[in-house]
C-alpha cells in the first residue's frame, strides 16, 4: 500500500521537529558555569585539540570536523574518555548534561573564551 504524499510530508515534518527539539535539549548552563565550561573547553581541551580547536595532538573539534559524527558518541567520549588513548574522562569535572551541552556547542561552532577572570566573575 502506497501512502499519500501528504502523509509522507507530514511524517517528514514531524521527524524534523523531533530532531530540532533534541538538538536544543541541551540545557543552557547558568551564566557562571557557562563561562567556566567555555574556559575548560578552550584551555583544557585546547591543550590537546589546539587552542582554536582546529586540531593538534588530538583531532579537530570544529563543527566541520565533527559533522556527521553521532552526538551520543561525542558525549560519551567527553564524559568517559577513550581507553587506550590520551583522551581522559572528564567525569567529575563536567556532568553528563554539561558534556551534552559542550557537544551541541561544538557542533555549532564553539564560543570564544572570555578568560579565567571572566569565568571567576559574578
C-alpha positions as CSV (number, residue, x, y, z in Angstrom):
1,X,0.0,0.0,0.0
2,X,1.4,3.3,-1.0
3,X,1.0,6.2,1.4
4,X,-0.5,9.5,0.1
5,X,2.2,12.2,-0.4
6,X,0.6,14.4,2.3
7,X,1.1,11.7,4.9
8,X,4.8,11.3,3.9
9,X,5.3,15.0,4.1
10,X,3.6,15.2,7.5
11,X,5.9,12.4,8.8
12,X,9.0,14.1,7.5
13,X,8.0,17.4,9.1
14,X,7.2,15.7,12.5
15,X,10.6,13.9,12.3
16,X,12.4,17.2,11.6
17,X,10.6,18.8,14.5
18,X,11.7,16.0,16.8
19,X,15.3,16.3,15.7
20,X,15.2,20.0,16.2
21,X,13.8,19.5,19.7
22,X,16.5,17.1,20.6
23,X,19.2,19.4,19.3
24,X,18.0,22.2,21.6
25,X,17.5,19.8,24.5
26,X,21.0,20.5,25.9
27,X,20.0,22.9,28.7
28,X,21.9,26.2,28.8
29,X,24.1,26.3,31.9
30,X,23.9,29.2,34.4
31,X,26.0,32.2,33.3
32,X,28.9,31.5,35.7
33,X,29.0,27.8,34.7
34,X,28.7,28.7,31.0
35,X,31.9,30.8,31.3
36,X,33.6,28.0,33.2
37,X,32.7,25.4,30.6
38,X,33.8,27.6,27.7
39,X,37.1,28.2,29.5
40,X,37.5,24.4,30.3
41,X,37.0,23.5,26.6
42,X,39.2,26.3,25.2
43,X,42.0,25.7,27.7
44,X,41.9,22.1,28.9
45,X,40.6,20.5,25.7
46,X,42.5,23.1,23.6
47,X,45.8,21.9,25.1
48,X,45.5,18.7,23.0
49,X,43.0,19.7,20.3
50,X,44.5,23.1,19.6
51,X,43.6,26.4,21.2
52,X,41.4,27.2,18.3
53,X,40.1,23.6,18.4
54,X,41.4,23.1,14.8
55,X,43.5,20.1,15.8
56,X,46.8,19.4,17.5
57,X,47.8,16.3,19.3
58,X,44.1,15.4,19.2
59,X,41.8,15.7,16.3
60,X,40.0,19.0,15.4
61,X,36.8,19.8,17.3
62,X,35.4,22.2,14.8
63,X,31.8,22.0,13.5
64,X,33.1,20.9,10.1
65,X,35.3,18.1,11.6
66,X,32.5,16.8,13.8
67,X,29.8,17.0,11.1
68,X,28.1,13.6,10.7
69,X,29.5,12.1,13.9
70,X,26.8,10.9,16.4
71,X,26.3,13.3,19.3
72,X,25.9,10.4,21.7
73,X,29.3,9.1,20.9
74,X,30.9,12.5,21.4
75,X,29.2,13.0,24.7
76,X,30.4,9.6,25.8
77,X,34.0,10.4,24.8
78,X,34.0,13.7,26.8
79,X,32.4,12.1,29.8
80,X,34.1,8.7,29.9
81,X,37.3,9.3,27.9
82,X,38.7,6.8,25.4
83,X,40.6,3.9,27.0
84,X,43.9,3.2,25.4
85,X,44.2,6.8,24.1
86,X,45.4,10.0,25.7
87,X,41.7,11.2,25.9
88,X,40.9,11.3,29.6
89,X,37.5,11.1,31.1
90,X,36.0,14.5,32.2
91,X,33.5,12.8,34.6
92,X,33.9,14.7,37.9
93,X,34.8,17.9,36.0
94,X,31.6,18.1,34.0
95,X,28.3,16.4,34.3
96,X,26.9,14.2,31.5
97,X,24.4,17.0,30.8
98,X,27.2,19.5,30.6
99,X,29.1,17.2,28.2
100,X,25.9,17.1,26.1
101,X,25.8,20.9,26.1
102,X,29.5,21.1,25.1
103,X,28.9,18.7,22.1
104,X,25.9,20.8,20.9
105,X,28.1,23.9,21.1
106,X,31.0,22.2,19.3
107,X,28.6,21.2,16.5
108,X,27.5,24.8,16.1
109,X,30.9,26.4,16.4
110,X,32.3,26.8,19.9
111,X,32.0,30.2,21.7
112,X,35.1,32.3,22.4
113,X,36.7,32.2,25.8
114,X,36.3,35.3,27.9
115,X,39.3,34.2,30.0
116,X,39.8,33.0,33.6
117,X,38.9,36.3,35.1
118,X,35.5,36.3,33.4
119,X,35.0,32.7,34.5
120,X,35.5,33.7,38.1
121,X,33.5,36.9,37.9
122,X,30.0,37.3,39.4
